[in-house]
Amino acid sequence: MMENKEKKKPQTTADIEKDINQLLESEKKRSEDYLTRLQYLQADFENLKNRFDRETENIKKYCNERIITELLDVVDELELAVKAAKDSDDQHKTLVDGVEMTLKKLRKVLEQEGVSQIQCTQGTIFDPVCHNAIAAEEREGIETCTIIEEIRRGYKIKDKVLRPSIVRVTKPK
């Protein structure tokens, strides 16, 4: 049997150069594609790293929030005890002094942890982020809601409200 052999036409230098240039162009496109993908992956990694760092910082910043919230109830009770003792006619001066010293130390510990009282005085403009109104009185001649009385103190830890102040407010008619 005879095999049909096709005779290959010998390649010229121009044909070889053309093939090499085509291969080179396809490899350039492929490498550019890989570079683009790598740049996107690198940007995604940086964004993820930055988000992780922010979340870690927030966790560190507010990790003791639960226990501080519970300690604020203790502060309230100590303040009530001091007020009740001062209002009574009993002569328990040493007990009152002891409670006041305990309260002072507790406030200092809270302050060291970044806890501060929300400033809430009569005439302050009502801020729903920091204040919780439980009663409102309508008055003429005012433009915005203002605080009449603070019922319970509010507290912040750094820039976050732990517990809003409970207040009575006036509102425009």
C-alpha positions, 0 to 999 in steps of 0.5 A: 500500500502506498501512503499518501504523504502530503508534502509540507511546504517548507516554511519561510523565515517570514512565516516563522517570524509571523508565527512567533509574533502571534505566539508572543502576542497571545502570551502577552495578553495572557500575562496581562490577564494574569497581572490584572487578576493578581492586582484585583486579588491584591486589592481584595486582600488589602480591603479584607485586611483593613476591614478585619483590622477595623473590626478587631479595633472595635472589638477591643474598644467595646469588649467590656461593654456588657460588664460596664452596663451592669456596673452602671446599675450599681452606680445608680443604686449607690447614688440613690443610697447616698441621696436617701441617706443625706435626705434622712435625719439619721446620723449614719455619717460614716456609712454615707461617707463609705458609700460615697468613697465606694461610688467615687472609686467605681466612677474612677474605674469606669472613667479609666475604661472610657466611660463618661456621663452623657451631659444632660442639663436643663435647657439642653436640646433633646438628642434621640441618640443620647436621650430617651424621653419618657414625658413631654410637655407642650409649651409655647415660644420654643422651637425645638424639644429641650430637656426639663429634667434628667430622670436617670443618667446616661453613659457613653463608652468612648463614642458609643452610647451605652445607656441613654439618659432618661429625660422629661422634655418640652416640645413646641405647640 
